[in-house]
Amino acid sequence: MPEEEIIYPVIFYTGKVHYLEETVSAGQTVNEPLPPTRDGYDFTGWYRDEAETQPYGFSAPINHETRLYAGWKLKSHVVRFEA
């Protein structure tokens, strides 16, 4: 009897919002999705935690359900005053 393939979900979040979900065979890697956008912010990458302290490397094999969170940095605004 053939061995059953194990598949895990990889869920991407942008803040509290569900952005994308992929399924990956155990031991395989997930493809990095297109970067999300957010008004007034620059996307800084995908992280293992909501606090954006653990960057995710897309070469890591998936061996359990995985949740990844978008990192954001507030865009700097330059204000100029003319006299």
HTML snippet that shows the backbone in 3Dmol.js (N, CA, C, O; Angstrom):
<script src="https://3Dmol.org/build/3Dmol-min.js"></script>
<div id="view" style="width:600px;height:400px;position:relative"></div>
<script>
const pdb = `
ATOM      1  N   MET A   1       0.846  -1.182   0.000  1.00  0.00           N
ATOM      2  CA  MET A   1       0.000   0.000   0.000  1.00  0.00           C
ATOM      3  C   MET A   1       0.891   1.245   0.000  1.00  0.00           C
ATOM      4  O   MET A   1       1.793   1.351   0.831  1.00  0.00           O
ATOM      5  N   PRO A   2       0.654   2.197  -0.924  1.00  0.00           N
ATOM      6  CA  PRO A   2       1.506   3.396  -0.989  1.00  0.00           C
ATOM      7  C   PRO A   2       1.337   4.269   0.264  1.00  0.00           C
ATOM      8  O   PRO A   2       0.267   4.347   0.866  1.00  0.00           O
ATOM      9  N   GLU A   3       2.439   4.911   0.617  1.00  0.00           N
ATOM     10  CA  GLU A   3       2.415   5.799   1.767  1.00  0.00           C
ATOM     11  C   GLU A   3       1.640   7.067   1.410  1.00  0.00           C
ATOM     12  O   GLU A   3       1.798   7.614   0.319  1.00  0.00           O
ATOM     13  N   GLU A   4       0.803   7.526   2.338  1.00  0.00           N
ATOM     14  CA  GLU A   4       0.002   8.730   2.097  1.00  0.00           C
ATOM     15  C   GLU A   4       0.875   9.976   2.245  1.00  0.00           C
ATOM     16  O   GLU A   4       1.647  10.094   3.197  1.00  0.00           O
ATOM     17  N   GLU A   5       0.747  10.891   1.308  1.00  0.00           N
ATOM     18  CA  GLU A   5       1.512  12.135   1.339  1.00  0.00           C
ATOM     19  C   GLU A   5       0.966  13.044   2.438  1.00  0.00           C
ATOM     20  O   GLU A   5      -0.246  13.206   2.579  1.00  0.00           O
ATOM     21  N   ILE A   6       1.859  13.622   3.200  1.00  0.00           N
ATOM     22  CA  ILE A   6       1.457  14.562   4.252  1.00  0.00           C
ATOM     23  C   ILE A   6       1.576  15.977   3.693  1.00  0.00           C
ATOM     24  O   ILE A   6       2.603  16.359   3.132  1.00  0.00           O
ATOM     25  N   ILE A   7       0.510  16.733   3.859  1.00  0.00           N
ATOM     26  CA  ILE A   7       0.465  18.105   3.336  1.00  0.00           C
ATOM     27  C   ILE A   7       0.136  19.055   4.486  1.00  0.00           C
ATOM     28  O   ILE A   7      -0.731  18.779   5.315  1.00  0.00           O
ATOM     29  N   TYR A   8       0.852  20.181   4.514  1.00  0.00           N
ATOM     30  CA  TYR A   8       0.639  21.188   5.550  1.00  0.00           C
ATOM     31  C   TYR A   8       0.222  22.523   4.929  1.00  0.00           C
ATOM     32  O   TYR A   8       0.662  22.865   3.832  1.00  0.00           O
ATOM     33  N   PRO A   9      -0.637  23.282   5.641  1.00  0.00           N
ATOM     34  CA  PRO A   9      -0.963  24.623   5.161  1.00  0.00           C
ATOM     35  C   PRO A   9       0.105  25.627   5.589  1.00  0.00           C
ATOM     36  O   PRO A   9       0.674  25.529   6.677  1.00  0.00           O
ATOM     37  N   VAL A  10       0.360  26.579   4.722  1.00  0.00           N
ATOM     38  CA  VAL A  10       1.204  27.730   5.041  1.00  0.00           C
ATOM     39  C   VAL A  10       0.310  28.945   4.834  1.00  0.00           C
ATOM     40  O   VAL A  10      -0.150  29.213   3.724  1.00  0.00           O
ATOM     41  N   ILE A  11       0.072  29.676   5.924  1.00  0.00           N
ATOM     42  CA  ILE A  11      -0.883  30.786   5.895  1.00  0.00           C
ATOM     43  C   ILE A  11      -0.124  32.093   6.061  1.00  0.00           C
ATOM     44  O   ILE A  11       0.653  32.260   7.000  1.00  0.00           O
ATOM     45  N   PHE A  12      -0.357  33.006   5.149  1.00  0.00           N
ATOM     46  CA  PHE A  12       0.288  34.318   5.156  1.00  0.00           C
ATOM     47  C   PHE A  12      -0.713  35.359   5.659  1.00  0.00           C
ATOM     48  O   PHE A  12      -1.864  35.388   5.222  1.00  0.00           O
ATOM     49  N   TYR A  13      -0.263  36.208   6.578  1.00  0.00           N
ATOM     50  CA  TYR A  13      -1.110  37.270   7.130  1.00  0.00           C
ATOM     51  C   TYR A  13      -0.463  38.627   6.886  1.00  0.00           C
ATOM     52  O   TYR A  13       0.760  38.765   6.897  1.00  0.00           O
ATOM     53  N   THR A  14      -1.309  39.618   6.668  1.00  0.00           N
ATOM     54  CA  THR A  14      -0.864  41.010   6.621  1.00  0.00           C
ATOM     55  C   THR A  14      -1.562  41.705   7.781  1.00  0.00           C
ATOM     56  O   THR A  14      -2.681  42.196   7.631  1.00  0.00           O
ATOM     57  N   GLY A  15      -0.914  41.748   8.923  1.00  0.00           N
ATOM     58  CA  GLY A  15      -1.582  42.192  10.147  1.00  0.00           C
ATOM     59  C   GLY A  15      -2.515  41.073  10.581  1.00  0.00           C
ATOM     60  O   GLY A  15      -2.099  39.917  10.666  1.00  0.00           O
ATOM     61  N   LYS A  16      -3.751  41.396  10.851  1.00  0.00           N
ATOM     62  CA  LYS A  16      -4.741  40.393  11.262  1.00  0.00           C
ATOM     63  C   LYS A  16      -5.474  39.817  10.062  1.00  0.00           C
ATOM     64  O   LYS A  16      -6.311  38.929  10.223  1.00  0.00           O
ATOM     65  N   VAL A  17      -5.176  40.306   8.858  1.00  0.00           N
ATOM     66  CA  VAL A  17      -5.893  39.920   7.642  1.00  0.00           C
ATOM     67  C   VAL A  17      -5.227  38.714   6.978  1.00  0.00           C
ATOM     68  O   VAL A  17      -4.011  38.692   6.786  1.00  0.00           O
ATOM     69  N   HIS A  18      -6.027  37.728   6.637  1.00  0.00           N
ATOM     70  CA  HIS A  18      -5.569  36.536   5.908  1.00  0.00           C
ATOM     71  C   HIS A  18      -5.248  36.978   4.482  1.00  0.00           C
ATOM     72  O   HIS A  18      -6.128  37.463   3.770  1.00  0.00           O
ATOM     73  N   TYR A  19      -3.998  36.815   4.063  1.00  0.00           N
ATOM     74  CA  TYR A  19      -3.548  37.285   2.754  1.00  0.00           C
ATOM     75  C   TYR A  19      -3.560  36.171   1.713  1.00  0.00           C
ATOM     76  O   TYR A  19      -4.012  36.372   0.586  1.00  0.00           O
ATOM     77  N   LEU A  20      -3.062  35.000   2.093  1.00  0.00           N
ATOM     78  CA  LEU A  20      -2.886  33.911   1.139  1.00  0.00           C
ATOM     79  C   LEU A  20      -2.675  32.618   1.908  1.00  0.00           C
ATOM     80  O   LEU A  20      -2.144  32.627   3.018  1.00  0.00           O
ATOM     81  N   GLU A  21      -3.093  31.506   1.312  1.00  0.00           N
ATOM     82  CA  GLU A  21      -2.819  30.202   1.902  1.00  0.00           C
ATOM     83  C   GLU A  21      -2.330  29.262   0.813  1.00  0.00           C
ATOM     84  O   GLU A  21      -2.915  29.178  -0.267  1.00  0.00           O
ATOM     85  N   GLU A  22      -1.253  28.560   1.113  1.00  0.00           N
ATOM     86  CA  GLU A  22      -0.677  27.566   0.209  1.00  0.00           C
ATOM     87  C   GLU A  22      -0.654  26.229   0.935  1.00  0.00           C
ATOM     88  O   GLU A  22      -0.654  26.185   2.165  1.00  0.00           O
ATOM     89  N   THR A  23      -0.634  25.151   0.180  1.00  0.00           N
ATOM     90  CA  THR A  23      -0.419  23.843   0.782  1.00  0.00           C
ATOM     91  C   THR A  23       0.898  23.301   0.246  1.00  0.00           C
ATOM     92  O   THR A  23       1.226  23.454  -0.930  1.00  0.00           O
ATOM     93  N   VAL A  24       1.648  22.657   1.151  1.00  0.00           N
ATOM     94  CA  VAL A  24       2.994  22.202   0.821  1.00  0.00           C
ATOM     95  C   VAL A  24       3.173  20.778   1.336  1.00  0.00           C
ATOM     96  O   VAL A  24       2.775  20.466   2.458  1.00  0.00           O
ATOM     97  N   SER A  25       3.764  19.928   0.528  1.00  0.00           N
ATOM     98  CA  SER A  25       4.092  18.574   0.960  1.00  0.00           C
ATOM     99  C   SER A  25       5.172  18.635   2.039  1.00  0.00           C
ATOM    100  O   SER A  25       6.089  19.453   1.967  1.00  0.00           O
ATOM    101  N   ALA A  26       5.054  17.762   3.036  1.00  0.00           N
ATOM    102  CA  ALA A  26       6.025  17.716   4.133  1.00  0.00           C
ATOM    103  C   ALA A  26       7.445  17.631   3.588  1.00  0.00           C
ATOM    104  O   ALA A  26       7.737  16.840   2.691  1.00  0.00           O
ATOM    105  N   GLY A  27       8.325  18.465   4.149  1.00  0.00           N
ATOM    106  CA  GLY A  27       9.730  18.468   3.756  1.00  0.00           C
ATOM    107  C   GLY A  27      10.055  19.344   2.562  1.00  0.00           C
ATOM    108  O   GLY A  27      11.226  19.525   2.229  1.00  0.00           O
ATOM    109  N   GLN A  28       9.040  19.890   1.914  1.00  0.00           N
ATOM    110  CA  GLN A  28       9.254  20.769   0.763  1.00  0.00           C
ATOM    111  C   GLN A  28       9.271  22.226   1.226  1.00  0.00           C
ATOM    112  O   GLN A  28       8.978  22.511   2.387  1.00  0.00           O
ATOM    113  N   THR A  29       9.605  23.131   0.341  1.00  0.00           N
ATOM    114  CA  THR A  29       9.603  24.557   0.660  1.00  0.00           C
ATOM    115  C   THR A  29       8.393  25.220   0.019  1.00  0.00           C
ATOM    116  O   THR A  29       7.820  24.714  -0.946  1.00  0.00           O
ATOM    117  N   VAL A  30       8.020  26.361   0.578  1.00  0.00           N
ATOM    118  CA  VAL A  30       6.919  27.136   0.015  1.00  0.00           C
ATOM    119  C   VAL A  30       7.523  28.271  -0.807  1.00  0.00           C
ATOM    120  O   VAL A  30       8.563  28.824  -0.448  1.00  0.00           O
ATOM    121  N   ASN A  31       6.867  28.608  -1.903  1.00  0.00           N
ATOM    122  CA  ASN A  31       7.324  29.726  -2.731  1.00  0.00           C
ATOM    123  C   ASN A  31       6.944  31.043  -2.077  1.00  0.00           C
ATOM    124  O   ASN A  31       5.856  31.182  -1.518  1.00  0.00           O
ATOM    125  N   GLU A  32       7.843  31.997  -2.153  1.00  0.00           N
ATOM    126  CA  GLU A  32       7.562  33.325  -1.609  1.00  0.00           C
ATOM    127  C   GLU A  32       6.520  34.013  -2.483  1.00  0.00           C
ATOM    128  O   GLU A  32       6.706  34.119  -3.695  1.00  0.00           O
ATOM    129  N   PRO A  33       5.421  34.485  -1.882  1.00  0.00           N
ATOM    130  CA  PRO A  33       4.395  35.159  -2.685  1.00  0.00           C
ATOM    131  C   PRO A  33       4.821  36.574  -3.056  1.00  0.00           C
ATOM    132  O   PRO A  33       5.804  37.101  -2.535  1.00  0.00           O
ATOM    133  N   LEU A  34       4.069  37.172  -3.958  1.00  0.00           N
ATOM    134  CA  LEU A  34       4.309  38.570  -4.289  1.00  0.00           C
ATOM    135  C   LEU A  34       4.134  39.411  -3.032  1.00  0.00           C
ATOM    136  O   LEU A  34       3.268  39.113  -2.209  1.00  0.00           O
ATOM    137  N   PRO A  35       4.938  40.453  -2.872  1.00  0.00           N
ATOM    138  CA  PRO A  35       4.829  41.277  -1.664  1.00  0.00           C
ATOM    139  C   PRO A  35       3.469  41.966  -1.581  1.00  0.00           C
ATOM    140  O   PRO A  35       2.969  42.479  -2.583  1.00  0.00           O
ATOM    141  N   PRO A  36       2.874  41.978  -0.397  1.00  0.00           N
ATOM    142  CA  PRO A  36       1.622  42.716  -0.225  1.00  0.00           C
ATOM    143  C   PRO A  36       1.902  44.215  -0.190  1.00  0.00           C
ATOM    144  O   PRO A  36       3.054  44.633  -0.079  1.00  0.00           O
ATOM    145  N   THR A  37       0.868  45.005  -0.284  1.00  0.00           N
ATOM    146  CA  THR A  37       1.007  46.456  -0.191  1.00  0.00           C
ATOM    147  C   THR A  37       0.125  46.971   0.940  1.00  0.00           C
ATOM    148  O   THR A  37      -0.881  46.359   1.299  1.00  0.00           O
ATOM    149  N   ARG A  38       0.526  48.101   1.487  1.00  0.00           N
ATOM    150  CA  ARG A  38      -0.229  48.755   2.567  1.00  0.00           C
ATOM    151  C   ARG A  38       0.054  50.241   2.460  1.00  0.00           C
ATOM    152  O   ARG A  38       1.211  50.661   2.441  1.00  0.00           O
ATOM    153  N   ASP A  39      -0.999  51.030   2.390  1.00  0.00           N
ATOM    154  CA  ASP A  39      -0.839  52.477   2.258  1.00  0.00           C
ATOM    155  C   ASP A  39       0.001  53.045   3.400  1.00  0.00           C
ATOM    156  O   ASP A  39      -0.263  52.777   4.572  1.00  0.00           O
ATOM    157  N   GLY A  40       1.015  53.832   3.042  1.00  0.00           N
ATOM    158  CA  GLY A  40       1.853  54.504   4.025  1.00  0.00           C
ATOM    159  C   GLY A  40       2.962  53.653   4.609  1.00  0.00           C
ATOM    160  O   GLY A  40       3.683  54.106   5.498  1.00  0.00           O
ATOM    161  N   TYR A  41       3.113  52.408   4.119  1.00  0.00           N
ATOM    162  CA  TYR A  41       4.117  51.503   4.674  1.00  0.00           C
ATOM    163  C   TYR A  41       4.918  50.828   3.565  1.00  0.00           C
ATOM    164  O   TYR A  41       4.441  50.652   2.444  1.00  0.00           O
ATOM    165  N   ASP A  42       6.159  50.454   3.914  1.00  0.00           N
ATOM    166  CA  ASP A  42       6.991  49.620   3.048  1.00  0.00           C
ATOM    167  C   ASP A  42       6.972  48.208   3.620  1.00  0.00           C
ATOM    168  O   ASP A  42       7.046  48.020   4.834  1.00  0.00           O
ATOM    169  N   PHE A  43       6.874  47.226   2.744  1.00  0.00           N
ATOM    170  CA  PHE A  43       6.917  45.822   3.139  1.00  0.00           C
ATOM    171  C   PHE A  43       8.366  45.461   3.435  1.00  0.00           C
ATOM    172  O   PHE A  43       9.249  45.765   2.633  1.00  0.00           O
ATOM    173  N   THR A  44       8.631  44.808   4.586  1.00  0.00           N
ATOM    174  CA  THR A  44      10.010  44.483   4.981  1.00  0.00           C
ATOM    175  C   THR A  44      10.329  42.992   4.910  1.00  0.00           C
ATOM    176  O   THR A  44      11.474  42.599   5.133  1.00  0.00           O
ATOM    177  N   GLY A  45       9.352  42.170   4.609  1.00  0.00           N
ATOM    178  CA  GLY A  45       9.592  40.735   4.500  1.00  0.00           C
ATOM    179  C   GLY A  45       8.591  39.929   5.298  1.00  0.00           C
ATOM    180  O   GLY A  45       7.673  40.477   5.909  1.00  0.00           O
ATOM    181  N   TRP A  46       8.780  38.606   5.284  1.00  0.00           N
ATOM    182  CA  TRP A  46       7.892  37.690   6.003  1.00  0.00           C
ATOM    183  C   TRP A  46       8.576  37.231   7.285  1.00  0.00           C
ATOM    184  O   TRP A  46       9.785  37.001   7.320  1.00  0.00           O
ATOM    185  N   TYR A  47       7.771  37.105   8.340  1.00  0.00           N
ATOM    186  CA  TYR A  47       8.270  36.754   9.663  1.00  0.00           C
ATOM    187  C   TYR A  47       7.476  35.593  10.251  1.00  0.00           C
ATOM    188  O   TYR A  47       6.310  35.384   9.917  1.00  0.00           O
ATOM    189  N   ARG A  48       8.133  34.843  11.135  1.00  0.00           N
ATOM    190  CA  ARG A  48       7.482  33.724  11.819  1.00  0.00           C
ATOM    191  C   ARG A  48       6.554  34.191  12.933  1.00  0.00           C
ATOM    192  O   ARG A  48       5.706  33.425  13.390  1.00  0.00           O
ATOM    193  N   ASP A  49       6.702  35.425  13.371  1.00  0.00           N
ATOM    194  CA  ASP A  49       5.919  35.931  14.502  1.00  0.00           C
ATOM    195  C   ASP A  49       5.326  37.293  14.173  1.00  0.00           C
ATOM    196  O   ASP A  49       5.855  38.035  13.346  1.00  0.00           O
ATOM    197  N   GLU A  50       4.216  37.607  14.836  1.00  0.00           N
ATOM    198  CA  GLU A  50       3.531  38.884  14.606  1.00  0.00           C
ATOM    199  C   GLU A  50       4.366  40.085  15.023  1.00  0.00           C
ATOM    200  O   GLU A  50       4.176  41.183  14.501  1.00  0.00           O
ATOM    201  N   ALA A  51       5.293  39.886  15.965  1.00  0.00           N
ATOM    202  CA  ALA A  51       6.129  40.991  16.448  1.00  0.00           C
ATOM    203  C   ALA A  51       7.250  41.333  15.471  1.00  0.00           C
ATOM    204  O   ALA A  51       7.995  42.288  15.692  1.00  0.00           O
ATOM    205  N   GLU A  52       7.373  40.560  14.394  1.00  0.00           N
ATOM    206  CA  GLU A  52       8.372  40.796  13.347  1.00  0.00           C
ATOM    207  C   GLU A  52       9.805  40.724  13.879  1.00  0.00           C
ATOM    208  O   GLU A  52      10.651  41.541  13.519  1.00  0.00           O
ATOM    209  N   THR A  53      10.066  39.736  14.741  1.00  0.00           N
ATOM    210  CA  THR A  53      11.407  39.574  15.296  1.00  0.00           C
ATOM    211  C   THR A  53      12.128  38.355  14.723  1.00  0.00           C
ATOM    212  O   THR A  53      13.339  38.223  14.895  1.00  0.00           O
ATOM    213  N   GLN A  54      11.397  37.455  14.039  1.00  0.00           N
ATOM    214  CA  GLN A  54      11.991  36.220  13.515  1.00  0.00           C
ATOM    215  C   GLN A  54      11.770  36.128  12.004  1.00  0.00           C
ATOM    216  O   GLN A  54      10.757  35.583  11.566  1.00  0.00           O
ATOM    217  N   PRO A  55      12.699  36.652  11.205  1.00  0.00           N
ATOM    218  CA  PRO A  55      12.543  36.591   9.748  1.00  0.00           C
ATOM    219  C   PRO A  55      12.410  35.147   9.267  1.00  0.00           C
ATOM    220  O   PRO A  55      13.006  34.231   9.835  1.00  0.00           O
ATOM    221  N   TYR A  56      11.628  34.962   8.222  1.00  0.00           N
ATOM    222  CA  TYR A  56      11.432  33.627   7.660  1.00  0.00           C
ATOM    223  C   TYR A  56      12.297  33.446   6.428  1.00  0.00           C
ATOM    224  O   TYR A  56      12.316  34.308   5.549  1.00  0.00           O
ATOM    225  N   GLY A  57      13.010  32.340   6.356  1.00  0.00           N
ATOM    226  CA  GLY A  57      13.823  32.001   5.185  1.00  0.00           C
ATOM    227  C   GLY A  57      13.082  30.998   4.324  1.00  0.00           C
ATOM    228  O   GLY A  57      12.712  29.928   4.807  1.00  0.00           O
ATOM    229  N   PHE A  58      12.862  31.314   3.084  1.00  0.00           N
ATOM    230  CA  PHE A  58      12.058  30.465   2.201  1.00  0.00           C
ATOM    231  C   PHE A  58      12.785  29.202   1.749  1.00  0.00           C
ATOM    232  O   PHE A  58      12.242  28.428   0.961  1.00  0.00           O
ATOM    233  N   SER A  59      14.000  28.984   2.236  1.00  0.00           N
ATOM    234  CA  SER A  59      14.689  27.727   1.945  1.00  0.00           C
ATOM    235  C   SER A  59      14.403  26.683   3.024  1.00  0.00           C
ATOM    236  O   SER A  59      14.829  25.534   2.906  1.00  0.00           O
ATOM    237  N   ALA A  60      13.678  27.082   4.080  1.00  0.00           N
ATOM    238  CA  ALA A  60      13.362  26.165   5.182  1.00  0.00           C
ATOM    239  C   ALA A  60      12.271  25.178   4.764  1.00  0.00           C
ATOM    240  O   ALA A  60      11.261  25.583   4.188  1.00  0.00           O
ATOM    241  N   PRO A  61      12.467  23.883   5.050  1.00  0.00           N
ATOM    242  CA  PRO A  61      11.430  22.909   4.722  1.00  0.00           C
ATOM    243  C   PRO A  61      10.223  23.052   5.652  1.00  0.00           C
ATOM    244  O   PRO A  61      10.368  23.411   6.820  1.00  0.00           O
ATOM    245  N   ILE A  62       9.063  22.775   5.134  1.00  0.00           N
ATOM    246  CA  ILE A  62       7.816  22.844   5.904  1.00  0.00           C
ATOM    247  C   ILE A  62       7.533  21.458   6.486  1.00  0.00           C
ATOM    248  O   ILE A  62       7.430  20.476   5.750  1.00  0.00           O
ATOM    249  N   ASN A  63       7.408  21.388   7.806  1.00  0.00           N
ATOM    250  CA  ASN A  63       7.112  20.122   8.467  1.00  0.00           C
ATOM    251  C   ASN A  63       5.980  20.231   9.474  1.00  0.00           C
ATOM    252  O   ASN A  63       5.796  19.342  10.306  1.00  0.00           O
ATOM    253  N   HIS A  64       5.220  21.317   9.402  1.00  0.00           N
ATOM    254  CA  HIS A  64       4.051  21.520  10.261  1.00  0.00           C
ATOM    255  C   HIS A  64       3.270  22.698   9.707  1.00  0.00           C
ATOM    256  O   HIS A  64       3.764  23.424   8.845  1.00  0.00           O
ATOM    257  N   GLU A  65       2.044  22.892  10.202  1.00  0.00           N
ATOM    258  CA  GLU A  65       1.283  24.070   9.786  1.00  0.00           C
ATOM    259  C   GLU A  65       2.117  25.296  10.119  1.00  0.00           C
ATOM    260  O   GLU A  65       2.676  25.398  11.210  1.00  0.00           O
ATOM    261  N   THR A  66       2.197  26.221   9.180  1.00  0.00           N
ATOM    262  CA  THR A  66       3.061  27.391   9.343  1.00  0.00           C
ATOM    263  C   THR A  66       2.270  28.659   9.092  1.00  0.00           C
ATOM    264  O   THR A  66       1.532  28.761   8.111  1.00  0.00           O
ATOM    265  N   ARG A  67       2.427  29.623   9.984  1.00  0.00           N
ATOM    266  CA  ARG A  67       1.812  30.944   9.830  1.00  0.00           C
ATOM    267  C   ARG A  67       2.934  31.957   9.672  1.00  0.00           C
ATOM    268  O   ARG A  67       3.876  31.990  10.464  1.00  0.00           O
ATOM    269  N   LEU A  68       2.820  32.779   8.641  1.00  0.00           N
ATOM    270  CA  LEU A  68       3.826  33.803   8.380  1.00  0.00           C
ATOM    271  C   LEU A  68       3.149  35.172   8.359  1.00  0.00           C
ATOM    272  O   LEU A  68       2.011  35.313   7.911  1.00  0.00           O
ATOM    273  N   TYR A  69       3.870  36.168   8.850  1.00  0.00           N
ATOM    274  CA  TYR A  69       3.309  37.504   9.015  1.00  0.00           C
ATOM    275  C   TYR A  69       4.132  38.531   8.242  1.00  0.00           C
ATOM    276  O   TYR A  69       5.362  38.512   8.276  1.00  0.00           O
ATOM    277  N   ALA A  70       3.439  39.419   7.552  1.00  0.00           N
ATOM    278  CA  ALA A  70       4.102  40.485   6.806  1.00  0.00           C
ATOM    279  C   ALA A  70       4.702  41.484   7.778  1.00  0.00           C
ATOM    280  O   ALA A  70       4.100  41.823   8.797  1.00  0.00           O
ATOM    281  N   GLY A  71       5.897  41.949   7.446  1.00  0.00           N
ATOM    282  CA  GLY A  71       6.543  43.001   8.224  1.00  0.00           C
ATOM    283  C   GLY A  71       6.358  44.339   7.518  1.00  0.00           C
ATOM    284  O   GLY A  71       6.368  44.413   6.289  1.00  0.00           O
ATOM    285  N   TRP A  72       6.193  45.377   8.297  1.00  0.00           N
ATOM    286  CA  TRP A  72       5.943  46.710   7.745  1.00  0.00           C
ATOM    287  C   TRP A  72       6.809  47.750   8.425  1.00  0.00           C
ATOM    288  O   TRP A  72       7.125  47.649   9.610  1.00  0.00           O
ATOM    289  N   LYS A  73       7.185  48.749   7.649  1.00  0.00           N
ATOM    290  CA  LYS A  73       7.907  49.909   8.179  1.00  0.00           C
ATOM    291  C   LYS A  73       7.189  51.146   7.662  1.00  0.00           C
ATOM    292  O   LYS A  73       6.934  51.276   6.465  1.00  0.00           O
ATOM    293  N   LEU A  74       6.869  52.047   8.570  1.00  0.00           N
ATOM    294  CA  LEU A  74       6.200  53.287   8.207  1.00  0.00           C
ATOM    295  C   LEU A  74       7.090  54.067   7.247  1.00  0.00           C
ATOM    296  O   LEU A  74       8.276  54.268   7.508  1.00  0.00           O
ATOM    297  N   LYS A  75       6.507  54.505   6.137  1.00  0.00           N
ATOM    298  CA  LYS A  75       7.284  55.295   5.174  1.00  0.00           C
ATOM    299  C   LYS A  75       7.649  56.630   5.804  1.00  0.00           C
ATOM    300  O   LYS A  75       6.842  57.244   6.502  1.00  0.00           O
ATOM    301  N   SER A  76       8.866  57.066   5.551  1.00  0.00           N
ATOM    302  CA  SER A  76       9.254  58.364   6.056  1.00  0.00           C
ATOM    303  C   SER A  76       8.752  59.428   5.098  1.00  0.00           C
ATOM    304  O   SER A  76       8.778  59.262   3.878  1.00  0.00           O
ATOM    305  N   HIS A  77       8.303  60.500   5.673  1.00  0.00           N
ATOM    306  CA  HIS A  77       7.794  61.614   4.871  1.00  0.00           C
ATOM    307  C   HIS A  77       8.705  62.803   5.059  1.00  0.00           C
ATOM    308  O   HIS A  77       9.074  63.144   6.182  1.00  0.00           O
ATOM    309  N   VAL A  78       9.058  63.419   3.979  1.00  0.00           N
ATOM    310  CA  VAL A  78       9.890  64.614   4.020  1.00  0.00           C
ATOM    311  C   VAL A  78       8.977  65.818   3.852  1.00  0.00           C
ATOM    312  O   VAL A  78       8.231  65.929   2.879  1.00  0.00           O
ATOM    313  N   VAL A  79       9.057  66.708   4.818  1.00  0.00           N
ATOM    314  CA  VAL A  79       8.251  67.931   4.769  1.00  0.00           C
ATOM    315  C   VAL A  79       9.205  69.094   4.593  1.00  0.00           C
ATOM    316  O   VAL A  79      10.154  69.260   5.358  1.00  0.00           O
ATOM    317  N   ARG A  80       8.937  69.902   3.568  1.00  0.00           N
ATOM    318  CA  ARG A  80       9.795  71.046   3.311  1.00  0.00           C
ATOM    319  C   ARG A  80       8.960  72.306   3.421  1.00  0.00           C
ATOM    320  O   ARG A  80       7.841  72.395   2.917  1.00  0.00           O
ATOM    321  N   PHE A  81       9.542  73.260   4.089  1.00  0.00           N
ATOM    322  CA  PHE A  81       8.879  74.562   4.245  1.00  0.00           C
ATOM    323  C   PHE A  81       9.676  75.581   3.461  1.00  0.00           C
ATOM    324  O   PHE A  81      10.903  75.632   3.546  1.00  0.00           O
ATOM    325  N   GLU A  82       8.969  76.384   2.704  1.00  0.00           N
ATOM    326  CA  GLU A  82       9.651  77.434   1.948  1.00  0.00           C
ATOM    327  C   GLU A  82       9.269  78.776   2.550  1.00  0.00           C
ATOM    328  O   GLU A  82       8.120  79.017   2.919  1.00  0.00           O
ATOM    329  N   ALA A  83      10.265  79.633   2.635  1.00  0.00           N
ATOM    330  CA  ALA A  83      10.014  80.951   3.224  1.00  0.00           C
ATOM    331  C   ALA A  83       9.751  81.972   2.148  1.00  0.00           C
ATOM    332  O   ALA A  83       9.518  83.142   2.451  1.00  0.00           O
TER     333      ALA A  83
END
`;
const viewer = $3Dmol.createViewer("view");
viewer.addModel(pdb, "pdb");
viewer.setStyle({}, {cartoon: {color: "spectrum"}});
viewer.zoomTo();
viewer.render();
</script>
